[in-house]
Structure formats: structure tokens, C-alpha cells
């Protein structure tokens, strides 16, 4: 398991579902919740004064007339994790290429034997 001083590597066993959200993802979520709670708290008023959900700091954005949640106000993945994923993907591609080359070479040797 990854501890406080340990680095996340490809062999680290981390259940990502148990990790808390980062601040950049938590902030717009809290803003959306706050907007909805504010509406519920004022529901008994005859004239409801409220900010538009797509106003700044409300956690929503309007695209082509459709409200969409702001999922993150920063990068979704830390740079170190992106680098790790890129490295792992490159290693897997290299291994696949080596296997394909070995299969091709073995096919050539079989054809030459015939």
C-alpha cells in the first residue's frame, strides 16, 4: 500500500475508489450542492431571488443552452500520474512490438524450412 512517504508506481496497489476527491474536483461539486440547497431553503418564498446556475462560482456551465456540471477547476490527474501512465503504456507497446517481431521471425524461419 502507498504510505505518506511512498511514491505511486505501476506496482502500487491502490483502490482508487477509496481515495478522496482532490480539491479541484471537490470545489465545483460543493458549489453545485450549495446552489441546490440555497434553492431548497428559499422554496417557500413567493419571489425567489437566486443566482443563475451558470454564473461564476456555481459549479455549472452553459453550453449551447444546456447546463453541464463543471467536473474540475484544474487538472483531472496529477502530472506524476499522467507520466506514470504514459510510461506504462509505452512499456506495454514495446513489449507487444517485441512479441510481434518474435512471431514474425518465427514465421519466417518456418517458411524458410519448407
WOBEL-V359571 format. One line per field, one symbol per residue. ss: DSSP state (H for helix, E for strand, C for the rest). phi: phi as a letter, one per 40 degrees, with the letter a starting at -180 (. if undefined). psi: psi as a letter, one per 20 degrees, with the letter a starting at -180 (. if undefined). Layout:
ss->???
phi->???
psi->???
//
This chain:
ss->CCCCCCCCCCCCCCCHHHCCCCHHHHHHHHHHHHHHHHHHHCCCCCCCCCCCCCCCCCCEEEECCEEEECCCCCCCCCHHHHHHHHHHHHHHHHHHHHHHHHHHHHHHHHHHHC
phi->.cccccccbcccbbccccccccdcccdccccccccccccccbccccbccacccccdgbgbbbbfgbcbcccabaccbcdccccccccccccccccccccccccccccccccccc
psi->qpahiqqprhipnpohhiqqqrhhhhghghgggggghhghhjhiqhoooqqqhjrqkijqqpokjppqqohqjaqhqqhhhggggggggggggggggggggggghhgghghhh.
//
